[in-house]
Amino acid sequence: MRVFQDFNPEEVEQGAYVFSGRRFLVTAGDGTKVNTTATSNGGVGQMWGKRVTFICVRKDRYTKELIDASGEYSLSFLDNEQYRGAMKYLVAVSGRDEDKIKGARLNVGYYQGVPLIEEASNVIICRVLYKKEIGVEGFIKSILPEVEEKEIADYVIYVGEIKKVLIR
């Protein structure tokens, strides 16, 4: 019988765990405008026989409005060290006020009408299957003591069917 080895989840860098500890960009557009936001809240898996991503987006983010308008989004993965400044800029600036993608010195591309970030090494194209505001009543208090209730309630969770994976 083969023996299992145990690993700290933060040390596993393959499969669904590649999201762990990395920021990635959630990008969406409504046909006239495109916006992106950097986050580390998300993952991949399977639901209802479909390969999916799940992401958590703050309710006040302009990107959320564009996901709701289009029903689609992309997840773009960039080298976090090389694009550290761009990631910080994208979190700090609102796309309602300026073209923050241009301000971060990034470029928008498209795959079948879904916007993505050209500098990415890989991209996941998704169609929204489910969305719901996250409520504090669903969390077991003892599991997330370091997260404030207000912060939890500021998010919407999206489950998106993976339509394509693009790799350079």
C-alpha positions as CSV (number, residue, x, y, z in Angstrom):
1,M,0.0,0.0,0.0
2,R,1.3,3.5,-0.9
3,V,1.6,5.8,2.0
4,F,0.2,9.3,1.9
5,Q,2.6,12.2,2.6
6,D,1.2,15.2,4.4
7,F,2.0,18.7,3.1
8,N,1.3,22.2,4.3
9,P,-1.3,23.5,1.7
10,E,0.9,26.6,1.2
11,E,3.7,24.4,-0.1
12,V,1.6,22.7,-2.8
13,E,2.1,24.5,-6.2
14,Q,0.0,22.3,-8.6
15,G,-3.6,21.6,-9.5
16,A,-6.2,23.7,-7.8
17,Y,-3.7,25.1,-5.3
18,V,-1.9,27.3,-7.8
19,F,-4.3,30.1,-6.6
20,S,-2.9,29.9,-3.1
21,G,-1.0,33.0,-2.1
22,R,-1.0,34.6,-5.5
23,R,-2.8,37.6,-6.7
24,F,-4.6,37.3,-10.0
25,L,-6.7,39.7,-12.1
26,V,-10.4,39.5,-12.5
27,T,-11.4,41.3,-15.7
28,A,-14.8,42.0,-17.2
29,G,-16.4,44.4,-19.7
30,D,-19.8,45.5,-20.8
31,G,-19.1,46.0,-24.5
32,T,-18.0,49.6,-24.1
33,K,-15.9,49.6,-20.9
34,V,-13.4,47.2,-19.4
35,N,-12.0,47.0,-15.9
36,T,-9.9,44.7,-13.8
37,T,-9.2,44.2,-10.1
38,A,-6.4,42.3,-8.4
39,T,-7.5,39.7,-5.8
40,S,-6.3,36.5,-4.1
41,N,-9.8,35.4,-3.1
42,G,-10.7,32.5,-5.3
43,G,-10.1,28.9,-6.4
44,V,-11.0,26.2,-8.9
45,G,-13.0,23.0,-8.7
46,Q,-16.1,21.2,-10.0
47,M,-19.8,21.7,-9.4
48,W,-22.8,20.2,-11.1
49,G,-20.4,18.3,-13.4
50,K,-18.8,21.5,-14.7
51,R,-15.3,22.7,-14.1
52,V,-15.6,26.0,-12.3
53,T,-13.8,28.9,-10.7
54,F,-15.1,30.7,-7.7
55,I,-14.1,34.3,-6.9
56,C,-15.0,36.8,-4.3
57,V,-15.4,40.4,-5.4
58,R,-16.1,43.4,-3.2
59,K,-19.6,44.9,-3.8
60,D,-18.2,48.3,-4.4
61,R,-15.8,47.3,-7.2
62,Y,-16.5,48.6,-10.7
63,T,-15.4,45.2,-12.0
64,K,-18.4,43.6,-10.2
65,E,-20.8,45.9,-12.1
66,L,-19.2,44.8,-15.4
67,I,-19.4,41.1,-14.4
68,D,-23.1,41.5,-13.6
69,A,-23.7,43.3,-17.0
70,S,-21.9,40.8,-19.1
71,G,-22.2,37.5,-17.2
72,E,-18.6,36.7,-18.1
73,Y,-15.1,37.3,-16.7
74,S,-11.6,36.3,-17.1
75,L,-8.9,35.4,-14.6
76,S,-5.4,36.5,-15.7
77,F,-2.3,35.2,-14.0
78,L,0.8,37.4,-14.1
79,D,4.2,37.0,-12.5
80,N,3.4,38.6,-9.1
81,E,7.0,39.8,-8.6
82,Q,7.4,41.3,-12.0
83,Y,4.0,43.1,-11.9
84,R,4.0,43.9,-8.1
85,G,3.6,47.6,-8.8
86,A,0.8,47.1,-11.3
87,M,-1.1,44.8,-8.8
88,K,-0.8,47.5,-6.0
89,Y,-2.0,50.2,-8.4
90,L,-5.0,48.1,-9.6
91,V,-6.2,47.6,-6.0
92,A,-5.7,51.3,-5.1
93,V,-7.4,53.0,-8.0
94,S,-11.0,52.8,-9.2
95,G,-11.8,52.1,-12.8
96,R,-14.8,54.4,-12.5
97,D,-12.4,57.4,-12.2
98,E,-9.8,56.5,-14.8
99,D,-8.6,53.8,-17.2
100,K,-6.6,51.9,-14.5
101,I,-5.5,49.2,-16.9
102,K,-3.7,51.8,-18.9
103,G,-2.4,53.4,-15.7
104,A,-0.9,50.1,-14.6
105,R,0.8,49.8,-18.0
106,L,-1.1,46.7,-19.0
107,N,-2.9,45.9,-22.2
108,V,-6.4,44.5,-22.8
109,G,-6.9,41.6,-25.2
110,Y,-10.1,39.6,-26.0
111,Y,-11.0,36.0,-26.4
112,Q,-14.4,35.6,-28.0
113,G,-15.5,39.0,-26.7
114,V,-14.3,38.4,-23.1
115,P,-11.6,40.9,-22.0
116,L,-8.3,39.6,-20.6
117,I,-4.9,41.0,-19.7
118,E,-2.4,40.5,-22.5
119,E,0.6,40.2,-20.1
120,A,-0.7,37.1,-18.5
121,S,1.0,33.8,-18.7
122,N,-2.3,32.0,-18.5
123,V,-6.0,33.0,-18.5
124,I,-9.2,31.3,-17.5
125,I,-12.3,32.4,-19.4
126,C,-15.5,32.0,-17.3
127,R,-19.3,32.3,-17.7
128,V,-21.2,33.2,-14.5
129,L,-23.3,30.3,-13.2
130,Y,-24.1,31.6,-9.7
131,K,-23.7,34.6,-7.6
132,K,-24.6,35.5,-4.0
133,E,-23.8,38.1,-1.5
134,I,-21.7,36.6,1.3
135,G,-23.4,36.8,4.7
136,V,-21.7,36.5,8.0
137,E,-24.4,34.0,9.1
138,G,-22.9,31.4,6.9
139,F,-19.5,31.4,8.6
140,I,-18.5,29.5,11.6
141,K,-17.2,32.2,13.9
142,S,-14.3,30.2,15.4
143,I,-12.9,29.4,11.9
144,L,-12.4,33.0,10.9
145,P,-11.8,35.0,14.0
146,E,-9.3,37.3,12.3
147,V,-11.7,38.4,9.6
148,E,-14.1,41.2,10.6
149,E,-17.8,40.6,10.0
150,K,-18.1,43.8,8.0
151,E,-15.3,42.7,5.7
152,I,-17.0,39.4,5.0
153,A,-20.3,41.1,4.2
154,D,-18.7,43.4,1.6
155,Y,-18.2,40.5,-0.9
156,V,-20.2,38.7,-3.6
157,I,-19.1,35.2,-4.5
158,Y,-19.3,34.2,-8.1
159,V,-19.1,30.6,-9.5
160,G,-18.1,30.7,-13.1
161,E,-18.1,27.8,-15.6
162,I,-14.6,27.5,-17.2
163,K,-15.2,28.0,-20.9
164,K,-11.5,28.1,-22.0
165,V,-8.0,28.0,-20.5
166,L,-5.4,30.0,-22.4
167,I,-1.7,29.2,-21.8
168,R,1.3,30.9,-23.4
